[in-house]
Amino acid sequence: MTAQDLLRQAIELIQDGETATAVGMLHGLLDDSELDDKGRAAAYVWLAESREDSAFKIRCLARALEHEPDNRQIRQGLEQLKSAPPRPNWTPGHTDFDEMPRVVGILGGMNGLASGVFVNSAGLIASTSYALGGAEKLTVTLNETRHLPGRILRRFPAQDLALIETSIKLARAPVTAPPSLIADGTSFVASGYGGVKLRGALRRMRGKRLASWLGTTVPLAQLPDAGGNPLYDDRGHLLGILTRNVDAAGCALAITTSCVLALAEGERRDRQLMPNTDYCRQCGGRTRVRRFGGRHCETCGAAQPIDKAAVPQGDKLAALYGEDAGQTCSHCGARAGHYEGRCLRCGRAQAVAALARM
């Protein structure tokens, strides 16, 4: 197949919505010496069509014009983009809802680039727990020139969900689809940061324990990143986000927007009831041990940053760890229990014989 044939194939893929595959082909063609100047100009023009970012489009059309300087259509398109009024910069505490992207990029996670979506007017973003892993702070990318810091409030590994706090305030919350209107066969578009769009259909999961999940026809291998891709129906309503969880056929499962909002509300209540808590990077939950001078998360036993100013409060830590139910530590005598062979109070490894008696 010639370079021109591959270019035509890439253009057809973009027209069919298979942007990720087409972008890879276009980049390969631009490195191919067999493509002439006219073909290179066309490749850059269609590469510009793969993303909504105006700055990216300007760069692509400028490169196209280098290869075909007499092309009036390319020149006019470039001039129109340059003369368009710039969008306002993002400022903490203020934004125009009409400018809000349907999908954002999440950088700084433990498993690479992820997508995410704003889920309420307070600027809360939902993405995947898998993508972020043990990170605490990260960067939310609205486009190539607009970035803002994000902080993980909580992760829910079982749902593959992470909630990220930002300084953005929205004029109104995104429009979501009521659970009662989500039916088998509902068509959707899954948006990936960078312009990738996956098309598929939903199927409701059966059973009370599966009410928060949506089956999809999107194979996990097709996800363009580490997940968190928002699903929109043909009316632009937010249905949910893609996770790394899969069904028996290997297709990605989506967590419903209503479940995301319920977990976010639960997190808000927890912070109100337990204001002096910290985010545990290991299990994704909230821990109170630092305020009482403890060293390990009461949920998973992972070591926490030490607060040197906090005075250990034995009675509070005993209640937090449930010491009456645990085996006595051979080192410190606490009955806090053990996690992976280490005392939850002092963090020291226990003798194998002592653990065998538990």
C-alpha positions as CSV (number, residue, x, y, z in Angstrom):
1,M,0.0,0.0,0.0
2,T,1.4,3.4,-1.0
3,A,1.7,6.4,1.2
4,Q,-1.1,8.1,-0.6
5,D,-3.3,5.1,0.0
6,L,-2.5,5.2,3.7
7,L,-3.3,8.9,3.8
8,R,-6.7,8.3,2.2
9,Q,-7.4,5.5,4.7
10,A,-6.4,7.8,7.6
11,I,-8.8,10.5,6.4
12,E,-11.6,8.0,6.2
13,L,-10.9,6.8,9.7
14,I,-11.2,10.4,11.0
15,Q,-14.4,10.9,9.1
16,D,-15.8,7.7,10.8
17,G,-14.8,8.9,14.2
18,E,-11.8,6.5,14.7
19,T,-9.5,9.4,15.6
20,A,-6.9,7.5,17.7
21,T,-6.0,5.1,14.9
22,A,-6.0,7.8,12.3
23,V,-3.7,10.1,14.4
24,G,-1.1,7.3,14.7
25,M,-1.2,6.7,10.9
26,L,-0.8,10.4,10.2
27,H,2.2,10.7,12.4
28,G,3.7,7.7,10.7
29,L,3.0,9.2,7.3
30,L,4.7,12.5,8.2
31,D,7.9,10.5,8.9
32,D,7.6,8.7,5.6
33,S,9.9,10.0,2.9
34,E,7.5,8.7,0.1
35,L,4.9,11.3,0.9
36,D,5.2,14.4,-1.3
37,D,4.7,18.0,-0.2
38,K,1.0,18.1,-1.1
39,G,0.4,14.9,0.8
40,R,2.3,16.2,3.8
41,A,0.2,19.4,3.8
42,A,-3.0,17.2,3.7
43,A,-1.8,15.1,6.5
44,Y,-1.2,18.2,8.7
45,V,-4.7,19.6,7.8
46,W,-6.4,16.4,8.9
47,L,-4.2,16.1,12.0
48,A,-5.6,19.6,12.9
49,E,-9.1,18.1,12.6
50,S,-8.3,15.4,15.2
51,R,-8.5,17.9,18.1
52,E,-10.6,20.8,19.2
53,D,-7.7,22.8,20.6
54,S,-7.2,26.0,18.5
55,A,-3.5,26.3,19.4
56,F,-2.9,22.8,18.2
57,K,-4.8,23.5,15.0
58,I,-2.8,26.7,14.3
59,R,0.5,24.8,14.6
60,C,-0.7,22.0,12.3
61,L,-2.0,24.4,9.6
62,A,1.2,26.5,9.9
63,R,3.2,23.3,9.1
64,A,0.8,22.4,6.3
65,L,1.4,25.9,4.8
66,E,5.2,25.3,4.8
67,H,4.7,22.3,2.5
68,E,2.1,24.0,0.3
69,P,2.5,27.8,0.6
70,D,0.2,28.6,-2.3
71,N,-2.8,26.8,-0.9
72,R,-5.4,29.6,-0.3
73,Q,-7.7,27.4,1.6
74,I,-5.1,26.4,4.2
75,R,-4.0,30.1,4.5
76,Q,-7.5,31.3,5.0
77,G,-8.2,28.7,7.7
78,L,-5.0,29.7,9.5
79,E,-5.9,33.4,9.4
80,Q,-9.4,32.7,10.8
81,L,-8.0,30.7,13.7
82,K,-5.4,33.4,14.5
83,S,-8.0,36.2,14.3
84,A,-10.5,34.5,16.6
85,P,-10.9,36.1,20.0
86,P,-8.8,34.3,22.6
87,R,-10.7,32.3,25.3
88,P,-10.4,33.8,28.8
89,N,-7.8,32.3,31.1
90,W,-9.0,30.0,33.8
91,T,-9.0,31.6,37.2
92,P,-9.7,30.0,40.6
93,G,-13.3,30.3,41.7
94,H,-14.6,31.5,38.3
95,T,-15.4,30.1,34.9
96,D,-17.9,30.4,32.1
97,F,-19.8,27.1,31.8
98,D,-20.0,27.4,28.0
99,E,-16.2,27.2,28.0
100,M,-16.1,24.0,30.1
101,P,-14.7,21.0,28.2
102,R,-16.7,17.8,28.0
103,V,-13.5,15.9,29.0
104,V,-10.3,16.8,30.7
105,G,-6.9,15.2,30.9
106,I,-5.4,14.0,34.2
107,L,-1.6,14.1,34.5
108,G,0.6,12.9,37.3
109,G,-1.1,9.6,38.1
110,M,0.8,6.3,38.7
111,N,-0.5,4.6,35.5
112,G,-0.2,7.3,32.9
113,L,-2.6,9.8,31.2
114,A,-6.2,9.5,32.1
115,S,-9.4,11.2,31.2
116,G,-11.9,12.8,33.6
117,V,-15.1,14.9,33.8
118,F,-16.5,17.6,36.0
119,V,-19.5,16.1,37.8
120,N,-20.8,19.0,39.9
121,S,-20.8,22.8,40.1
122,A,-18.1,22.7,42.8
123,G,-15.5,21.7,40.3
124,L,-15.3,18.0,41.4
125,I,-13.8,15.7,38.8
126,A,-14.3,12.0,38.5
127,S,-11.6,9.7,37.0
128,T,-10.3,6.2,37.6
129,S,-8.6,4.9,40.8
130,Y,-6.4,2.7,38.6
131,A,-4.9,5.7,36.7
132,L,-4.1,7.7,39.8
133,G,-2.8,5.0,42.1
134,G,-0.9,6.3,45.1
135,A,-0.6,9.9,43.8
136,E,-2.0,12.7,45.9
137,K,-1.5,15.8,43.8
138,L,-1.8,16.0,40.1
139,T,-2.4,18.3,37.1
140,V,-5.8,18.7,35.4
141,T,-5.4,19.7,31.7
142,L,-8.2,21.5,30.1
143,N,-6.3,22.0,26.9
144,E,-2.7,22.4,25.8
145,T,-2.4,25.9,27.4
146,R,-4.7,25.6,30.4
147,H,-3.8,23.6,33.4
148,L,-4.8,23.7,37.1
149,P,-3.7,21.7,40.1
150,G,-5.9,18.9,41.4
151,R,-6.0,17.1,44.7
152,I,-7.3,13.6,45.2
153,L,-10.0,13.6,47.9
154,R,-10.7,9.9,47.9
155,R,-10.4,6.7,45.8
156,F,-12.9,3.8,45.6
157,P,-10.8,0.9,44.2
158,A,-13.8,-1.5,44.0
159,Q,-15.6,0.9,41.7
160,D,-12.3,2.1,40.0
161,L,-13.3,5.7,40.9
162,A,-11.3,8.6,42.0
163,L,-12.7,12.0,43.1
164,I,-10.4,15.0,42.4
165,E,-10.9,18.5,44.0
166,T,-10.1,21.6,41.9
167,S,-10.5,25.4,42.4
168,I,-12.9,25.7,39.5
169,K,-16.5,26.7,40.2
170,L,-19.1,26.1,37.5
171,A,-22.1,28.2,36.8
172,R,-24.2,25.0,36.9
173,A,-23.7,21.3,37.2
174,P,-23.3,19.1,34.0
175,V,-26.6,17.7,32.7
176,T,-26.8,14.0,33.6
177,A,-29.2,11.3,32.5
178,P,-31.6,10.0,35.1
179,P,-31.1,6.3,35.9
180,S,-34.7,5.6,34.8
181,L,-33.9,6.8,31.3
182,I,-30.8,4.7,30.8
183,A,-32.0,1.6,28.7
184,D,-30.4,-1.3,27.0
185,G,-29.1,-0.4,23.6
186,T,-28.6,3.3,24.4
187,S,-26.0,4.7,22.0
188,F,-23.2,6.8,23.5
189,V,-19.9,8.4,22.6
190,A,-17.0,8.0,25.1
191,S,-14.7,11.0,25.0
192,G,-11.0,10.7,25.6
193,Y,-8.7,13.6,26.3
194,G,-7.0,14.5,23.1
195,G,-9.9,14.1,20.8
196,V,-10.4,10.3,20.8
197,K,-14.1,9.3,20.5
198,L,-15.3,5.8,21.0
199,R,-18.8,4.8,19.9
200,G,-20.8,2.1,21.6
201,A,-24.0,1.0,23.2
202,L,-25.1,0.3,26.8
203,R,-26.6,-2.7,28.4
204,R,-28.0,-2.5,32.0
205,M,-26.4,-4.9,34.5
206,R,-28.9,-7.1,36.4
207,G,-29.2,-7.4,40.1
208,K,-29.2,-5.0,43.1
209,R,-25.5,-5.2,43.6
210,L,-24.9,-4.3,39.9
211,A,-27.3,-1.3,39.8
212,S,-24.4,1.2,39.8
213,W,-22.7,-0.4,36.7
214,L,-23.4,-0.1,33.0
215,G,-22.2,-2.7,30.5
216,T,-20.7,-1.4,27.3
217,T,-19.7,-2.7,23.9
218,V,-16.3,-1.1,24.1
219,P,-13.4,-3.6,24.5
220,L,-11.0,-2.7,27.2
221,A,-8.2,-2.8,24.8
222,Q,-9.7,0.1,22.9
223,L,-9.6,2.6,25.8
224,P,-7.2,5.4,24.6
225,D,-5.8,5.9,28.1
226,A,-6.1,4.8,31.7
227,G,-9.9,5.3,31.8
228,G,-12.2,7.9,33.2
229,N,-13.7,8.6,29.8
230,P,-17.2,10.2,30.1
231,L,-20.1,8.7,28.2
232,Y,-22.6,11.1,26.5
233,D,-25.8,10.1,24.9
234,D,-27.1,11.7,21.7
235,R,-28.7,14.5,23.7
236,G,-25.3,15.4,25.4
237,H,-26.4,14.0,28.8
238,L,-23.6,12.5,30.9
239,L,-24.3,8.8,31.5
240,G,-21.2,7.7,33.5
241,I,-17.5,7.1,33.1
242,L,-15.6,4.2,31.7
243,T,-13.5,2.2,34.2
244,R,-10.9,-0.6,33.9
245,N,-13.4,-3.1,35.2
246,V,-14.6,-5.6,32.6
247,D,-17.4,-8.0,32.0
248,A,-17.0,-11.7,30.9
249,A,-16.5,-10.6,27.3
250,G,-13.7,-8.3,28.1
251,C,-15.7,-5.1,27.5
252,A,-15.2,-2.1,29.8
253,L,-17.8,-1.4,32.5
254,A,-18.9,2.1,33.2
255,I,-19.9,3.5,36.6
256,T,-23.2,5.5,36.5
257,T,-23.2,9.2,37.1
258,S,-25.8,8.7,39.9
259,C,-23.4,6.3,41.7
260,V,-20.5,8.7,41.3
261,L,-22.6,11.5,42.8
262,A,-23.8,9.3,45.6
263,L,-20.2,8.4,46.5
264,A,-19.2,12.1,46.3
265,E,-22.0,13.0,48.6
266,G,-20.8,10.4,51.1
267,E,-17.3,11.7,50.9
268,R,-18.6,15.2,51.6
269,R,-20.5,14.0,54.7
270,D,-17.4,12.1,56.0
271,R,-15.3,15.2,55.8
272,Q,-17.9,17.2,57.7
273,L,-18.2,14.5,60.4
274,M,-14.4,13.9,60.5
275,P,-12.8,17.2,59.6
276,N,-9.3,16.4,60.8
277,T,-8.7,13.5,58.5
278,D,-6.1,12.7,55.9
279,Y,-6.2,10.9,52.5
280,C,-4.5,7.5,52.6
281,R,-2.6,6.9,49.4
282,Q,-2.6,3.2,49.9
283,C,-6.3,2.3,50.2
284,G,-7.7,5.6,49.0
285,G,-9.8,6.1,52.2
286,R,-9.7,8.7,55.0
287,T,-7.6,8.1,58.1
288,R,-7.6,9.8,61.5
289,V,-4.4,8.4,62.9
290,R,-2.2,11.4,62.5
291,R,-4.4,13.6,64.7
292,F,-3.9,11.0,67.5
293,G,-0.2,10.5,67.0
294,G,-0.6,7.2,65.1
295,R,1.6,5.9,62.3
296,H,-0.5,3.5,60.3
297,C,-3.9,3.8,58.5
298,E,-6.6,2.2,60.6
299,T,-8.2,0.7,57.5
300,C,-5.3,-0.9,55.6
301,G,-2.3,-0.5,57.9
302,A,-0.2,1.5,55.4
303,A,2.4,3.9,56.9
304,Q,1.3,7.5,57.1
305,P,3.4,10.7,57.2
306,I,4.4,11.3,60.8
307,D,3.1,14.4,62.5
308,K,5.9,15.3,64.9
309,A,3.7,17.9,66.7
310,A,1.0,15.3,67.5
311,V,1.2,13.7,71.0
312,P,0.3,10.0,70.9
313,Q,-3.1,9.5,72.5
314,G,-3.1,5.9,73.6
315,D,-6.8,5.7,74.4
316,K,-7.9,7.3,71.2
317,L,-5.6,5.0,69.1
318,A,-6.8,2.0,71.0
319,A,-10.4,2.8,70.1
320,L,-9.4,3.6,66.5
321,Y,-7.5,0.4,66.0
322,G,-10.0,-1.8,68.0
323,E,-7.2,-3.0,70.2
324,D,-9.3,-5.4,72.3
325,A,-9.8,-7.6,69.3
326,G,-6.2,-8.0,68.3
327,Q,-3.2,-10.2,69.2
328,T,-0.7,-8.5,71.6
329,C,2.3,-7.1,69.7
330,S,5.5,-8.7,70.9
331,H,7.3,-5.4,70.6
332,C,5.1,-2.6,72.0
333,G,2.4,-4.7,73.7
334,A,-0.5,-3.0,71.8
335,R,-3.5,-5.1,70.7
336,A,-4.1,-3.0,67.6
337,G,-4.0,-6.0,65.2
338,H,-1.6,-6.6,62.3
339,Y,-1.5,-5.9,58.6
340,E,0.9,-7.9,56.4
341,G,2.7,-9.1,59.4
342,R,3.3,-5.6,61.0
343,C,1.8,-4.1,64.1
344,L,-0.7,-1.4,63.3
345,R,0.5,0.6,66.3
346,C,4.3,0.5,66.0
347,G,4.7,-0.8,62.5
348,R,7.3,-3.5,63.5
349,A,7.3,-7.0,62.0
350,Q,5.9,-9.8,64.2
351,A,7.5,-13.2,64.7
352,V,6.2,-15.9,62.4
353,A,5.3,-18.1,65.4
354,A,3.2,-15.3,67.0
355,L,1.3,-14.8,63.8
356,A,0.6,-18.5,63.4
357,R,-1.2,-18.5,66.8
358,M,-3.6,-15.7,65.6
